[in-house]
């Protein structure tokens, strides 16, 4: 609907990746929880890619190779909170 009407969502400032400080940066595994204030259907892989500075193709490759895992399907649509693990 948005594309058909030439509209786009402005995600700037709508969410952030809070890692809890710099003391974890040497870890090989990062557990992340994403929480939404409103139930808006999104593709989690797009949010993960944006938040981690990856292209969507790179994020999808990590999913395929097991470097990005979640209990929910990250490539589908989701309108609720989710968690994922990024293995560096």
C-alpha positions as CSV (number, residue, x, y, z in Angstrom):
1,X,0.0,0.0,0.0
2,X,2.8,2.4,0.9
3,X,4.7,1.8,-2.3
4,X,1.6,2.0,-4.4
5,X,0.8,5.5,-2.9
6,X,4.4,6.6,-3.1
7,X,4.7,6.9,0.6
8,X,7.5,5.7,2.9
9,X,7.8,5.2,6.6
10,X,10.4,7.5,8.3
11,X,12.2,5.2,10.8
12,X,14.7,7.9,11.9
13,X,14.5,8.1,15.7
14,X,11.7,5.5,15.9
15,X,13.9,2.8,17.3
16,X,17.5,2.1,18.4
17,X,19.8,-0.7,19.1
18,X,20.7,-0.5,22.8
19,X,23.7,-2.7,23.5
20,X,24.1,-1.8,27.2
21,X,27.5,-0.2,27.0
22,X,30.9,-1.1,25.6
23,X,32.0,-3.8,28.0
24,X,30.4,-6.5,25.8
25,X,32.1,-5.6,22.5
26,X,34.8,-8.3,22.8
27,X,32.1,-11.1,23.0
28,X,31.5,-13.3,20.1
29,X,27.7,-13.5,20.7
30,X,25.3,-10.6,21.0
31,X,21.7,-11.3,22.2
32,X,19.3,-8.5,21.1
33,X,15.7,-7.8,22.0
34,X,13.6,-5.6,19.8
35,X,10.5,-4.0,21.3
36,X,7.8,-2.0,19.5
37,X,5.6,0.7,20.9
38,X,3.0,0.1,18.2
39,X,2.1,-3.1,16.3
40,X,3.3,-2.2,12.8
41,X,4.1,-5.2,10.5
42,X,7.7,-5.1,9.4
43,X,10.3,-7.5,8.1
44,X,12.7,-8.2,11.0
45,X,15.6,-8.9,8.7
46,X,15.3,-5.3,7.4
47,X,15.5,-3.8,10.9
48,X,18.4,-6.1,11.9
49,X,20.3,-5.1,8.7
50,X,19.7,-1.4,9.3
51,X,20.6,-1.6,13.0
52,X,23.8,-3.5,12.4
53,X,24.9,-1.6,9.3
54,X,24.5,-4.5,7.0
55,X,22.8,-4.9,3.6
56,X,19.7,-7.0,3.6
57,X,21.5,-9.6,1.5
58,X,24.3,-9.8,4.1
59,X,21.8,-10.2,6.9
60,X,20.0,-12.9,4.9
61,X,23.4,-14.7,4.3
62,X,24.0,-14.6,8.1
63,X,20.6,-16.2,8.6
64,X,21.4,-19.0,6.1
65,X,24.8,-19.6,7.6
66,X,23.6,-19.6,11.2
67,X,25.3,-16.4,12.2
68,X,21.9,-14.7,12.9
69,X,19.3,-16.8,14.7
70,X,15.9,-16.2,16.2
71,X,12.9,-18.2,17.5
72,X,10.8,-16.2,14.9
73,X,11.2,-16.2,11.2
74,X,13.3,-13.1,10.5
75,X,12.5,-13.1,6.8
76,X,8.8,-12.9,7.2
77,X,6.5,-10.2,8.5
78,X,6.2,-9.6,12.2
79,X,4.2,-7.0,14.2
80,X,5.4,-7.8,17.7
81,X,8.5,-7.9,19.8
82,X,11.3,-10.4,19.0
83,X,14.8,-11.4,20.0
84,X,17.7,-12.5,17.9
85,X,21.3,-13.7,18.5
86,X,24.1,-12.4,16.3
87,X,27.2,-14.5,16.3
88,X,30.3,-12.5,15.4
